[in-house]
Amino acid sequence: MMQILLICSSILIAFAGISCSKHQSGNDTISMVRTNLGGGADRSNNFMSVAERFTAETAIFEQFPVSDSLGLSSLMAIDEVNVAFATESGFVGVGNSSLVKWTLKVSEGNGFVASGMCRDTSGNLYCVSTTGYMIKISPDGIMQWRKKLLSAHAGPIIWLDLLSVKDGIVASGDTTLFKVDFNGKVKWRQDRASTPVRTISADASGNLYASHSMNEFGGTDTVLCYNPEGKTRWKAVLPFVRLTTQPVVHHDRIFVGGQRMDNGRKTPALFCFRDEGTKCWEKVLTETPRFLSSDDSSLYIVSSEPRIAEKARTLLMGYTHDGQKRWHVYVSAQAIAPLLISKTNVGLLAKHEQSAADFFLFGKDGILESQFSFADKGNSAQADFLPFPAVLNGSTIALPCKDKSGVVAVQEKRGLLF
């Protein structure tokens, strides 16, 4: 189960983050961006759209009034206090620790929702189950439709996070990529021999980007761009490269990280492509990139190498979009989630040696602002949380609990979140 959760937890795109919009906006681009804010632990580079500034001073465990575990997928923020959640028994719901507004059974038998969810501009909620179904739910918890996408005959289906774009919902299950319209009709389907690294990214025009990896050193991985109709716009073939991050889109640039095999040695590298697929530049790094994110001023890289005998360590770097390094800093802990970006600072969730996780806050110049251990703050020790952060309006960070029906809220010292 934990393996499925970890695989399903991640996406990072330039037009994605945590959902904050309930209504249709008059600006199509704004509407699409806010729709793409729907769910997924890795959608950190648009957390800045809802977070003015992170003030992480305490971590409080808050129990939900349900008897089921919420630790199956990333939470999806709805507003300042409410989140969408999935449970172990196949329910989806919206609420907080004071009031669960509604719950709905969306999967039969042993099925459940294990990937991130998303919303459209009308506030309808979309999810996929491990039994192969996509479900649309109205804002007040009424099922609109439930459509079969894949057969679960070989066991539970591992889905990557859902992605909401102007004209539909994108879902990647096993090695198949779907685009479904808002009525549940499959617009197109792509089948490939490999699963995208983490999941799919999008640009403002609805083009989709994926890092397809063979998961072997010395092989040939590919960055693929699909147009909104599912046709391949371009592909960049990278011989002797193993990709380790999903693509990040910033305006007309696409960034991706990986390892190049040079004369039997693994060389960490960062790649930048133009929108038409030609390579702008390639930079050699000192450690392998694991997560990428971007704001208007910088590209942020979280890098690390496996360390058995040595203490855990994570390298954070800030680059310009032209590939010039601005700063770097080492943290004596292992990053377990992407860098969270507010408008004025960034946050890192990392495991400190063998103890509980730590949370670090840095300025956008890489200077450490504060740090605390979850083991020492609030009453978060009551729950074993999963490293799937969601950012609510108002900058509170919420993490689902593994074995309990609740969340751990990282916030300033102002009492309970809900």
N, C-alpha and C positions, 0 to 999 in steps of 0.2 A: 504493500500500500504506500509506504513512504517513498519508494522509488517512483511510483506513478505520480505522486504529488509533486516531487521535485522536478520531474520532467515537464509536468503540466503547468508549472508555476510562472514561466518566464516569457516576457516579451518586452522589447524596448524599441520604440519608434519615435520619430520626430513629431508626429501628430497623434500622440497617444499619451495616456496617463490615467488618472482616476476620475470617474464621472462626477460632474458637478452640475450639469445642466438638465433641467426638467422640461424646458419648453423650446419650441422652434424659434431660432433666431432669424432676423431679417437678412443677415449676411450669410450666404451659403458656405463660405469658407469657415467662418466662425462656427456655424452649425456642425459642419463635418468634423472640425477639430474637437469640439466639445462632445460630439457623439463618440469619437475615437477615444475619449477619456474613459471609456467604460471597461475597467477591470484589468487585472494582470499585474503581477508583482514587479515586472521589469519596466513598466511604462513610466519611467521616472522622469524623463526629460520634459514632460508637460505637467508634472506635479506643480511646477512653478505657476501654472495657470490658476491654481487654487490656493497656493501657499505663499503668503507674503513673506513670512520668515519663520523658520523652525526655531522653537524655543523648547528644547528637550531637557526637562529638569527632573522628571519623574516618570515612572512606568506603573500604571495601575491596572490590575486585573478586574474586569467587570463581567459579571455573570449575566447571560441571556436567560429569559424566562422560557426556555425550551429544554426538553430532556435529552436532546440529541447532540452529538458532537458537531461543531462547526468547522473542525480542522480538516477539511477535505479540499478546499480550493481557496484562492485568494478572495478576500472581501472586495466588494465594489462600493465605493463611497457614493451616497445619494445626495447628501447635503451636509450641514454642519454636525449632525448627530446620527443620522440614519445610514445604515449600510445594507446592501444585499448580501445574503449569505447562502451557502449550501450546506446540507447536513448529510450525515453518514447514511441515513435511511432513505435518501432520495428526495428530500424536500428542498425547495427554494423558498426564501422568505426575505422580508424587508422589515427592519426595525432597529431597536436599540435595547439597552439593558433595562430600561424602564417599561418599554412597550414594544412588542412585536406586532406590527400592523397587519401582516398576513403571512401565511405559509401555504404552499401548494405542493402536492405530490407530483413530481414530474417524471419519475422513473419507476418502473415496475421491477419486482424481484430484487436482485442484488445490485441493480444499477444505481448510480449516483452521479452527481456533477463534480468533476475533479479538475476542471480547467477554469480560467477566468470567464466572467460573463461580460456582456456589453449591452448598451441601450441605443435606441434610435432617437431622433430629434423630438419625437413625441413622448419619450419616456418609457416606451415599451422595453421590456427586459428580454434578452436572449441568452440561452444556455444550451449546452450539449451534454448528453449523458454517456456513460461508459457502455451503454447498450446500443449506441449508434443513432440516437434521436436528437434532433434540434427542436427546441421548444420556444415559442413566443408567448410572453406573459404581459398583460396590460399593467399600467402603473398601479392599479388597485388590486392586482393579484389574480386576475381572471385569465385562464389559459385561452389563447387565441388560436393556436394550432400546435400540432406535434407531428413532425415529419421524420421519416426514417431516412438517414443518409448512408450509414454503413452497417454491415452485418457484424454482430458480435460473436459469431460462431467460434472464433479462435480465442475467445476470452475477452476481458474488458478492453475497450478501445481507449488508447491514450490520445487525448486531444491536446493540441496547443491552444493557447488563448484565442478567444473570438475577437474579431476586428470589425468595427462598424464603419462603413464608408457611405458616400452619398446615396448610392442606389442599391444597397444590400448589406449582407453580413458575410464575412469571409471566415471560413473554418478549415483547419488542417487537422485531419485525423489519420493516424498511422502515416502512410506515404501518399495520401490523397488530399488535394486542395480543392475546396468547394467555394463557390460564390452562390448565395441564396438570396432571392429578393425578399422583400418584407412580407410577402404572402406565403413564403415557404417553398416557392418554386426554385429548383436548381437552375441557375443561369448558365453555369459551366462547371466542368470538373477537369482537373489535371491529375494524372497519376504518374508518379516518378519512382525511381528505385531507391531514393534516399529521403529521409525526413529532414525538413529544414532545421538548422541550428536554432534552438529556442522557438522562434515562430516568425510570423510575417510582419513586415513593415509596409507603410503606405505613404504616399505624398499627397499634396493638396488636390491633385487631379485624379486621384483614385488608382494610380499605378501601384502595383504591389512588388515588393522586393523580398528575396529570400536567399539565405546562405545554405546551399545544398552541400552537405559534407558526406564523404564516404567513411568518416571516422577512422581513418588510418593515416599514420605518418608516412610521408613520401608519396602519397597518392595525388589525385587531382580533384580539387573542389571547385565549385562554381557559384558565382553570384548571378542570380537570375532576376530579370525585371519582366513582369507581366502587365499588359495594359488592362483597363477595366473590363474588357471582353474576354480575358483569359488567354490572349495570344502573347507569345514571347516577344517583347520589344527588343531586348538584347540580353546577351549573357556574356559574362567575363570568366573565362576559363583560367584557373590558377594552378599550373603544374607544380607538383611537389609542395603544395600548400594544404594544410589542414585548418579550416576555418573554425574559430572558437567563439565568435559572437554573431548575433543577428545583425543585419544592416541597420544603420541609423541614417535617416534622411534629414538633411538640413538644406532647405531651398533646392538648389540644383546640384548638390553634392551628396554622395552616398559613401558612408564610412563603414568599414568592416575590419575586424581583427583576426589574427590567426598565427600559425607557426609555419615558417618555410623551412624545408629540409635542404641544407647546404652542406654537401660533402659529408653526409652522415650526421651532421649536427643540426639541432633544432634552433632556429633563429626566430624569436618573436617579432611580429611585424604588424604594422598598421597600414591599411590601404585606403585610398580615396579615389572614387570614380566620378566622372561627370554624368549628368543625367542621360546622355546618349550611350553610356557604357565604356567610354575610353578612360584609361587610368590617368588620373592627375598626378599622383605621387605615391610613393611607398616609403615608410619610415621604419628603420630597425629599432626595436625596443629592447629593454634589458630583461623584461619579464612578460609572460604571455598575457595578452588582454583577455579578460573574462566578461566584462560588462562595458558598454559604451553608452554615453548619453550626451546631449547637446542643448545649449541655449543660444541666445543670439550672439554671445561674445566668445564662447569657448566650446571645445569638445573635451569631455571628461572621460578618462580611461581608468578603469579599475583592473589592475594586473596582479597576478600571483603565480607562484610555482608550487607544485606539491613538495612538502617538506615532511620527512619522516623523523629524522633524528634531530632536526633543528626546530626552534620555536616558529610558530606561524607568523607570517608577515604578508602584508598587502601594500602594494605600491599604487598611490593615487597620482595622476598626472593631469594637468590642464594644458591643452594645446589650442592654438588658433586653428581656424578652419582651413588655413593654408599650410598647416603641418609644422608650425614652429612651436616648440615647447615653451610654455610660460612658467611652469613651476612643477615640482614634484615633492612628494612627502611619503615617508614610510610609516606604516602603522603596525605595531606588534600584535597583530590579530589577523584572523582569516576572514575576509569579506564573505558574507553568506547571502547578500542581497545587493541589488544595484545601488548606485549612488542616488540619493533622493535630492532633488534640486528645487529650492524655493527661489523667490526673486532676488534674495540677498545672501543666502548661504546654502550649504550642501550638508547632507547627513549620510553617515555610513553605519550600517548594521554589521557587526563583525563578531566572530567568536574569539574570545581571549583565552588562548591555550586550552586547558581542559575545563575551565570554569564557565559560568554563564556568559551570555553574549554581552558585548559592550555597545554603546551607541556614541558615535563621535560626531561633532559638529565642526565644520570648517568654513572659513570665509571663502569667497570665490577666488582669493589669491593663494589658497592652500594653507593659510595660517589656522592652527587649531584654536577654536573658540571654547569648547567644553567637551567633557567626556564623562560618562557614567556607566556603571555596571548594573545590569538588570537584577543581579543577585542582591544588590544593596539598596534598591529603590522601591518605594511603595510596597505593594503586596503581590507583585508579579510572580514571585516564587511559587504561588499557588497553582500556576498553570505553566505547562510546557508549550510555548507558542511556536508557530511555524514562521519561517523567514519570508513571509509574503506581505510586505508592507502596503498599506493603502493610506492615502492622504485625504483627509476630509477638508471641506471648506473651513478655513480658520487654522489650518496647518497642523492639526492633530494627526499623529501617525497611529494607525490601528493594525494590529497583527492578530490573525485568528489563532485560537488555542488548539493544540493537537488533540487532547483527549477530553476537553471540557466544552460546554456550550457557552463560550464567552470570548472576549477579546482582551488583549493587552494594549492599553492606550498610552502612547508616549506623548507627553505634552508638558506645558508649563505647570507650575504648582498652583492650580486653581480649583482643586476639588475634582469630583468625578466628572467624566466626560459626558455621560448621558443623563 
